[in-house]
Amino acid sequence: MWTQNGTNAGDWRLPNRNELNSLVDVQYFNPVLCNTAGTGPWTSGDPFTNVQSYFYWSSTTYFNIDEAWGVSMLNGAVFYTPKEPEENYNHVWPVRGGH
């Protein structure tokens, strides 16, 4: 099945903890992202759209298989949380290519 942008639906995955954390630039806050040029804070659509200043899941399981690592786009904190959906309503940032 093809998606609207012409990619294969199976090409998308959750980034691991290190990949997700590589987006963080802690000199900025709410969200902790820089702009495309790397010269200032992120603004909507530069280079991503609809970024929320909340916790984003990674594909990296914590030592306890019932928990996973994630990154806060509010302040750049990397932490783990239970995977149970009743307890957490967190965001995902799907990526494609690479591993």
C-alpha positions as CSV (number, residue, x, y, z in Angstrom):
1,M,0.0,0.0,0.0
2,W,1.3,3.5,-0.9
3,T,0.8,6.5,1.3
4,Q,-0.2,10.0,0.0
5,N,3.5,11.0,-0.3
6,G,4.3,8.0,-2.5
7,T,6.2,6.0,0.2
8,N,5.4,2.4,1.3
9,A,3.5,2.3,4.5
10,G,5.9,-0.4,5.8
11,D,8.8,2.1,5.4
12,W,7.8,4.0,8.5
13,R,9.0,3.2,12.0
14,L,9.6,4.7,15.4
15,P,13.1,6.1,15.9
16,N,15.3,4.6,18.6
17,R,16.1,6.7,21.7
18,N,19.4,8.0,20.2
19,E,17.8,9.0,16.9
20,L,15.0,10.8,18.6
21,N,17.3,12.6,21.0
22,S,19.5,13.7,18.1
23,L,16.8,16.2,17.1
24,V,17.1,18.0,20.4
25,D,19.0,21.3,20.8
26,V,18.9,22.2,24.5
27,Q,19.7,25.8,23.9
28,Y,16.1,26.2,22.9
29,F,13.0,25.4,24.9
30,N,9.4,24.6,24.1
31,P,10.2,22.9,21.8
32,V,13.9,22.0,22.0
33,L,14.5,22.2,18.3
34,C,16.5,24.6,16.1
35,N,15.5,26.0,12.8
36,T,16.7,24.4,9.5
37,A,19.8,26.7,9.3
38,G,20.7,25.8,12.9
39,T,20.8,29.5,13.7
40,G,17.8,30.0,15.9
41,P,14.8,28.3,17.5
42,W,12.4,26.2,15.6
43,T,9.3,27.8,14.0
44,S,6.3,25.9,12.7
45,G,7.2,24.0,9.5
46,D,10.9,24.6,9.9
47,P,11.9,21.8,9.2
48,F,9.0,19.8,10.8
49,T,5.3,20.6,11.2
50,N,3.0,20.2,14.1
51,V,5.7,19.6,16.7
52,Q,4.3,19.4,20.2
53,S,6.2,20.2,23.4
54,Y,5.4,16.9,24.9
55,F,6.9,13.4,25.4
56,Y,7.6,11.4,22.2
57,W,8.0,7.6,22.3
58,S,11.1,5.9,21.0
59,S,11.3,2.2,19.9
60,T,13.8,1.6,22.6
61,T,12.5,-0.6,25.4
62,Y,13.7,0.2,28.9
63,F,15.3,-2.6,31.0
64,N,11.8,-3.6,32.1
65,I,9.9,-4.7,28.9
66,D,6.8,-3.0,30.1
67,E,8.5,0.5,29.7
68,A,10.0,2.4,26.9
69,W,12.4,5.4,26.5
70,G,11.2,8.7,25.1
71,V,12.2,12.3,24.7
72,S,10.4,15.4,25.9
73,M,10.3,18.1,23.2
74,L,9.5,20.6,25.9
75,N,13.0,20.5,27.6
76,G,14.9,17.6,26.0
77,A,14.6,15.3,29.0
78,V,15.2,11.6,28.1
79,F,13.2,9.2,30.4
80,Y,11.3,6.0,30.4
81,T,7.6,5.5,31.0
82,P,5.1,2.6,31.1
83,K,3.9,1.4,27.7
84,E,0.3,0.9,29.0
85,P,-2.0,3.2,26.9
86,E,-4.3,3.7,29.8
87,E,-1.5,5.4,31.7
88,N,0.2,7.4,28.9
89,Y,-1.1,9.4,26.0
90,N,2.2,10.3,24.3
91,H,3.2,11.3,20.8
92,V,5.0,9.5,18.1
93,W,7.4,10.9,15.5
94,P,7.6,8.2,12.7
95,V,10.7,8.2,10.5
96,R,11.7,6.2,7.5
97,G,15.0,4.9,6.1
98,G,18.1,4.0,8.0
99,H,18.2,2.2,11.3
